[in-house]
C-alpha cells in the first residue's frame, strides 16, 4: 500500500501542486478534492487500454467516417490546470 500512495502523491505533486500557488488550507483541500475526482473519474491510467478505474472500457471506433469527423470538447478544471476531453454528443 505504501508504494501505491507514494505513486499517487508523486503524480498529484507533478500534475497539480507544482503548477499551483496554494494560499490557505481551504484552497488546498478544494484543489485536492478536484484532483482526486479528476484522477479517479476522468484521467486515463496505464492499465488495460488506458481505461479509467471507475468506468467501463469504451467501444472502439472502427468506422472510417466516424473517425474523420470526431467532435471533441475540452473542459478545464481548477483554472485550466487540469483538462478533460470528451466526445460531443
MMTF fields as JSON, N, C-alpha, C and O atoms, coordinates in Angstrom:
{
  "mmtfVersion": "1.0.0",
  "mmtfProducer": "UNKNOWN",
  "numBonds": 355,
  "numAtoms": 356,
  "numGroups": 89,
  "numChains": 1,
  "numModels": 1,
  "chainsPerModel": [1],
  "groupsPerChain": [89],
  "chainIdList": ["A"],
  "bondAtomList": [4, 2, 8, 6, 12, 10, 16, 14, 20, 18, 24, 22, 28, 26, 32, 30, 36, 34, 40, 38, 44, 42, 48, 46, 52, 50, 56, 54, 60, 58, 64, 62, 68, 66, 72, 70, 76, 74, 80, 78, 84, 82, 88, 86, 92, 90, 96, 94, 100, 98, 104, 102, 108, 106, 112, 110, 116, 114, 120, 118, 124, 122, 128, 126, 132, 130, 136, 134, 140, 138, 144, 142, 148, 146, 152, 150, 156, 154, 160, 158, 164, 162, 168, 166, 172, 170, 176, 174, 180, 178, 184, 182, 188, 186, 192, 190, 196, 194, 200, 198, 204, 202, 208, 206, 212, 210, 216, 214, 220, 218, 224, 222, 228, 226, 232, 230, 236, 234, 240, 238, 244, 242, 248, 246, 252, 250, 256, 254, 260, 258, 264, 262, 268, 266, 272, 270, 276, 274, 280, 278, 284, 282, 288, 286, 292, 290, 296, 294, 300, 298, 304, 302, 308, 306, 312, 310, 316, 314, 320, 318, 324, 322, 328, 326, 332, 330, 336, 334, 340, 338, 344, 342, 348, 346, 352, 350],
  "bondOrderList": [1, 1, 1, 1, 1, 1, 1, 1, 1, 1, 1, 1, 1, 1, 1, 1, 1, 1, 1, 1, 1, 1, 1, 1, 1, 1, 1, 1, 1, 1, 1, 1, 1, 1, 1, 1, 1, 1, 1, 1, 1, 1, 1, 1, 1, 1, 1, 1, 1, 1, 1, 1, 1, 1, 1, 1, 1, 1, 1, 1, 1, 1, 1, 1, 1, 1, 1, 1, 1, 1, 1, 1, 1, 1, 1, 1, 1, 1, 1, 1, 1, 1, 1, 1, 1, 1, 1, 1],
  "groupList": [{"groupName": "UNK", "atomNameList": ["N", "CA", "C", "O"], "elementList": ["N", "C", "C", "O"], "formalChargeList": [0, 0, 0, 0], "bondAtomList": [1, 0, 2, 1, 3, 2], "bondOrderList": [1, 1, 2], "singleLetterCode": "X", "chemCompType": "L-PEPTIDE LINKING"}],
  "groupTypeList": [0, 0, 0, 0, 0, 0, 0, 0, 0, 0, 0, 0, 0, 0, 0, 0, 0, 0, 0, 0, 0, 0, 0, 0, 0, 0, 0, 0, 0, 0, 0, 0, 0, 0, 0, 0, 0, 0, 0, 0, 0, 0, 0, 0, 0, 0, 0, 0, 0, 0, 0, 0, 0, 0, 0, 0, 0, 0, 0, 0, 0, 0, 0, 0, 0, 0, 0, 0, 0, 0, 0, 0, 0, 0, 0, 0, 0, 0, 0, 0, 0, 0, 0, 0, 0, 0, 0, 0, 0],
  "groupIdList": [1, 2, 3, 4, 5, 6, 7, 8, 9, 10, 11, 12, 13, 14, 15, 16, 17, 18, 19, 20, 21, 22, 23, 24, 25, 26, 27, 28, 29, 30, 31, 32, 33, 34, 35, 36, 37, 38, 39, 40, 41, 42, 43, 44, 45, 46, 47, 48, 49, 50, 51, 52, 53, 54, 55, 56, 57, 58, 59, 60, 61, 62, 63, 64, 65, 66, 67, 68, 69, 70, 71, 72, 73, 74, 75, 76, 77, 78, 79, 80, 81, 82, 83, 84, 85, 86, 87, 88, 89],
  "secStructList": [7, 2, 2, 2, 2, 2, 2, 2, 2, 2, 2, 2, 2, 2, 2, 6, 4, 4, 4, 7, 7, 7, 7, 1, 2, 2, 2, 2, 2, 2, 2, 2, 2, 2, 2, 2, 2, 0, 0, 0, 0, 0, 1, 7, 7, 1, 1, 4, 4, 4, 7, 7, 6, 6, 1, 7, 7, 7, 7, 7, 7, 7, 7, 2, 2, 2, 2, 2, 6, 7, 7, 3, 3, 3, 3, 3, 3, 6, 6, 6, 6, 3, 3, 3, 3, 3, 3, 7, 7],
  "xCoordList": [0.823, 0.0, 0.867, 0.474, 2.033, 2.91, 3.351, 3.418, 3.649, 4.077, 2.951, 3.206, 1.726, 0.582, 0.406, 0.197, 0.491, 0.339, 1.505, 1.311, 2.702, 3.841, 3.65, 3.989, 3.114, 2.854, 1.786, 1.928, 0.712, -0.359, 0.155, -0.149, 0.916, 1.45, 2.391, 2.339, 3.248, 4.164, 3.391, 3.733, 2.353, 1.543, 0.793, 0.769, 0.185, -0.548, 0.392, 0.036, 1.561, 2.526, 2.965, 3.027, 3.271, 3.756, 2.664, 2.933, 1.431, 0.367, -0.409, -1.044, -0.371, -1.205, -0.394, -0.374, 0.258, 0.846, 2.06, 2.314, 2.808, 3.949, 3.511, 4.321, 2.25, 1.738, 0.794, 0.228, 0.619, -0.413, 0.18, 1.035, -0.278, 0.076, -1.083, -2.181, -0.84, -1.871, -1.763, -0.697, -2.876, -2.85, -3.212, -2.678, -4.112, -4.52, -5.023, -5.091, -5.365, -5.758, -7.061, -7.217, -7.99, -9.274, -9.068, -9.684, -8.213, -7.934, -7.162, -7.368, -6.286, -5.563, -6.533, -6.445, -7.454, -8.431, -9.319, -9.635, -9.726, -10.55, -9.773, -10.301, -8.519, -7.712, -7.487, -7.539, -7.243, -7.026, -8.294, -8.226, -9.459, -10.727, -10.969, -11.352, -10.748, -10.922, -9.961, -10.35, -8.713, -7.741, -8.089, -7.922, -8.567, -8.96, -10.091, -10.054, -11.091, -12.177, -11.646, -12.029, -10.782, -10.179, -9.378, -9.471, -8.599, -7.729, -8.539, -8.189, -9.616, -10.389, -11.487, -11.909, -11.96, -13.106, -12.762, -13.405, -11.782, -11.552, -10.172, -10.049, -9.171, -7.788, -7.512, -7.815, -6.942, -6.594, -5.405, -4.494, -5.417, -4.361, -3.638, -4.163, -2.457, -1.675, -2.087, -1.259, -3.34, -3.852, -4.306, -3.66, -5.407, -5.95, -6.468, -7.469, -5.842, -6.165, -6.452, -7.35, -5.717, -5.83, -7.228, -7.648, -7.951, -9.298, -9.241, -8.327, -10.215, -10.321, -10.692, -11.366, -10.276, -10.547, -12.02, -12.431, -12.824, -14.223, -15.185, -16.372, -14.697, -15.555, -15.281, -14.164, -16.29, -16.067, -15.238, -15.095, -14.704, -13.932, -14.837, -15.951, -14.396, -15.215, -15.2, -14.271, -16.242, -16.323, -15.341, -15.268, -14.599, -13.656, -14.388, -15.455, -13.82, -14.386, -13.687, -12.49, -14.44, -13.863, -14.339, -13.733, -15.403, -15.947, -15.072, -14.92, -14.497, -13.625, -14.339, -13.72, -15.642, -16.382, -16.507, -16.41, -16.719, -16.806, -15.462, -15.412, -14.385, -13.056, -12.748, -12.119, -13.178, -12.891, -13.605, -13.113, -14.741, -15.493, -15.7, -16.823, -14.626, -14.694, -14.899, -14.233, -15.806, -16.082, -15.68, -16.362, -14.588, -14.024, -14.259, -14.045, -14.701, -14.876, -13.879, -13.614, -13.33, -12.399, -13.05, -13.635, -12.947, -13.434, -12.241, -11.488, -12.069, -10.965, -11.428, -12.55, -10.541, -10.812, -9.677, -8.537, -9.991, -9.01, -8.25, -7.02, -8.983, -8.351, -7.442, -6.369, -7.846, -7.129, -5.854, -4.988, -5.729, -4.586, -4.845, -3.947, -6.087, -6.477, -7.414, -8.283, -7.25, -8.095, -8.778, -8.151, -10.072, -10.826, -11.287, -11.785, -11.127, -11.554, -12.614, -12.501, -13.654, -14.697, -15.302, -15.225, -15.908, -16.614, -17.925, -18.631, -18.251, -19.533, -20.642, -20.433, -21.812, -22.955, -23.501, -24.466],
  "yCoordList": [-1.195, 0.0, 1.258, 2.286, 1.177, 2.329, 2.748, 3.942, 1.793, 2.113, 2.778, 3.679, 2.347, 2.943, 4.402, 5.269, 4.67, 6.047, 6.924, 8.095, 6.371, 7.144, 7.534, 8.65, 6.627, 6.921, 8.006, 8.91, 7.919, 8.908, 10.28, 11.281, 10.334, 11.61, 12.213, 13.418, 11.402, 11.905, 12.447, 13.5, 11.726, 12.177, 13.453, 14.385, 13.514, 14.704, 15.904, 17.007, 15.684, 16.765, 17.257, 18.464, 16.331, 16.708, 17.392, 18.391, 16.861, 17.378, 18.544, 19.3, 18.706, 19.737, 20.707, 21.905, 20.221, 21.107, 21.881, 22.992, 21.318, 22.049, 23.191, 24.061, 23.211, 24.242, 25.225, 26.098, 25.098, 25.85, 26.593, 26.064, 27.81, 28.555, 28.403, 28.902, 27.722, 27.466, 28.541, 28.736, 29.243, 30.351, 29.942, 30.499, 28.977, 28.572, 27.125, 26.501, 26.613, 25.212, 24.917, 23.839, 25.864, 25.648, 25.468, 24.592, 26.281, 26.15, 24.869, 24.249, 24.477, 23.217, 22.044, 21.158, 22.031, 20.937, 20.924, 19.851, 22.086, 22.159, 21.613, 20.822, 22.041, 21.579, 20.068, 19.391, 19.539, 18.098, 17.305, 16.226, 17.824, 17.135, 17.116, 16.085, 18.251, 18.311, 17.353, 16.65, 17.327, 16.451, 14.984, 14.148, 14.676, 13.288, 12.843, 11.733, 13.695, 13.373, 13.216, 12.281, 14.107, 14.032, 12.744, 12.072, 12.4, 11.224, 9.938, 9.03, 9.849, 8.607, 8.486, 7.372, 9.594, 9.53, 9.812, 9.258, 10.646, 11.032, 10.659, 10.185, 10.855, 10.687, 9.271, 8.319, 9.099, 7.751, 7.207, 7.954, 5.936, 5.274, 4.28, 3.867, 3.901, 2.936, 1.523, 0.728, 1.223, -0.105, -0.753, -0.62, -1.445, -2.121, -1.069, -0.412, -0.902, 0.061, 1.466, 2.144, 1.896, 3.237, 3.565, 4.72, 2.578, 2.806, 3.443, 3.177, 4.274, 4.853, 3.745, 2.793, 3.84, 2.748, 2.57, 1.457, 3.616, 3.515, 3.54, 3.812, 3.265, 3.304, 2.093, 1.576, 1.638, 0.507, 0.938, 2.129, -0.037, 0.255, 0.835, 0.344, 1.859, 2.404, 1.478, 0.694, 1.586, 0.811, 1.38, 2.599, 0.559, 1.081, 1.661, 1.177, 2.686, 3.307, 2.683, 2.884, 1.926, 1.25, 1.833, 1.575, 2.604, 3.2, 4.385, 5.329, 4.365, 5.466, 6.807, 7.844, 6.806, 8.067, 8.706, 9.927, 7.904, 8.445, 8.985, 9.978, 8.342, 8.805, 10.151, 11.003, 10.353, 11.587, 12.788, 13.908, 12.6, 13.737, 13.633, 13.755, 13.412, 13.4, 14.818, 15.751, 14.971, 16.267, 16.177, 15.535, 16.812, 16.715, 18.031, 19.111, 17.927, 19.092, 19.016, 17.941, 20.165, 20.239, 20.996, 22.059, 20.448, 21.096, 21.35, 20.43, 22.599, 22.948, 22.883, 23.267, 22.391, 22.331, 23.008, 23.02, 23.561, 24.248, 25.332, 25.365, 26.193, 27.309, 26.897, 27.475, 25.921, 25.411, 24.642, 24.489, 24.162, 23.316, 21.894, 21.225, 21.434, 20.088, 20.208, 21.079, 19.349, 19.369, 18.016, 16.966, 18.064, 16.854, 16.937, 17.975, 15.857, 15.797, 14.717, 13.642, 15.017, 14.023, 14.242, 15.334, 13.182, 13.276, 13.998, 13.742, 14.899, 15.619, 14.671, 13.775, 14.883, 14.03, 14.361, 13.74],
  "zCoordList": [0.0, 0.0, 0.0, -0.551, 0.611, 0.666, -0.737, -1.028, -1.6, -2.966, -3.757, -4.557, -3.543, -4.238, -3.826, -4.675, -2.536, -2.054, -2.498, -2.823, -2.514, -2.994, -4.454, -4.85, -5.249, -6.662, -6.805, -7.628, -6.003, -6.078, -5.655, -6.303, -4.596, -4.125, -5.156, -5.404, -5.762, -6.78, -7.987, -8.527, -8.405, -9.54, -9.2, -10.004, -8.035, -7.591, -7.526, -7.94, -7.015, -6.906, -8.28, -8.516, -9.19, -10.514, -11.345, -12.012, -11.311, -12.183, -11.58, -12.315, -10.255, -9.633, -8.783, -9.067, -7.772, -6.779, -7.284, -6.82, -8.219, -8.771, -9.678, -9.998, -10.1, -11.014, -10.322, -10.98, -9.018, -8.321, -7.129, -6.418, -6.919, -5.727, -4.745, -4.991, -3.65, -2.645, -1.567, -0.984, -1.301, -0.352, 1.073, 2.032, 1.217, 2.558, 2.529, 1.47, 3.684, 3.804, 3.061, 2.488, 3.068, 2.381, 0.883, 0.276, 0.283, -1.158, -1.46, -2.503, -0.562, -0.739, -0.728, -1.578, 0.226, 0.291, -0.947, -1.462, -1.433, -2.649, -3.851, -4.633, -3.989, -5.115, -5.042, -6.069, -3.865, -3.726, -4.004, -4.591, -3.592, -3.914, -5.411, -5.964, -6.079, -7.531, -8.232, -9.166, -7.783, -8.415, -8.172, -9.06, -6.982, -6.693, -7.62, -8.149, -7.82, -8.748, -10.165, -10.868, -10.588, -11.922, -12.072, -13.099, -11.065, -11.108, -11.18, -11.932, -10.408, -10.328, -11.372, -11.685, -11.918, -12.818, -14.276, -15.168, -14.541, -15.942, -16.46, -17.59, -15.691, -16.14, -16.618, -15.898, -17.821, -18.272, -17.488, -17.131, -17.229, -16.474, -17.361, -18.395, -16.969, -17.727, -17.334, -16.891, -17.494, -17.206, -18.493, -19.532, -18.418, -19.591, -20.557, -20.269, -21.644, -22.716, -22.184, -22.683, -21.199, -20.605, -20.099, -20.165, -19.599, -19.086, -17.702, -16.922, -17.413, -16.075, -15.106, -15.5, -13.857, -12.93, -12.588, -12.26, -12.651, -12.251, -13.433, -13.253, -14.626, -15.811, -16.69, -16.705, -17.421, -18.334, -19.546, -19.825, -20.247, -21.454, -22.536, -22.722, -23.251, -24.334, -25.541, -25.736, -26.339, -27.574, -28.595, -28.744, -29.287, -30.285, -31.492, -31.869, -32.088, -33.289, -34.487, -34.692, -35.274, -36.428, -37.76, -38.8, -37.733, -38.953, -39.379, -38.603, -40.574, -41.018, -41.087, -40.851, -41.409, -41.469, -40.095, -39.972, -39.063, -37.701, -37.226, -36.5, -37.628, -37.229, -37.87, -37.242, -39.102, -39.827, -39.231, -39.365, -38.581, -38.055, -36.537, -36.048, -35.815, -34.362, -33.848, -34.297, -32.923, -32.321, -30.849, -30.05, -30.504, -29.163, -28.417, -28.966, -27.16, -26.29, -25.148, -24.61, -24.783, -23.667, -22.526, -22.731, -21.324, -20.111, -19.209, -18.889, -18.799, -17.92, -16.466, -16.137, -15.61, -14.179, -13.441, -13.905, -12.311, -11.463, -12.231, -12.223, -12.877, -13.569, -14.706, -14.88, -15.472, -16.647, -16.318, -17.18, -15.095, -14.753, -15.22, -15.731, -15.041, -15.464, -16.65, -16.668, -17.635, -18.831, -18.991, -18.854, -19.284, -19.586, -21.026, -21.465, -21.76, -23.157, -23.293, -22.704, -24.083, -24.308, -25.685, -26.248, -26.22, -27.489, -27.275, -26.299, -28.182, -28.115, -28.543, -29.36, -27.981, -28.319, -29.672, -30.118]
}
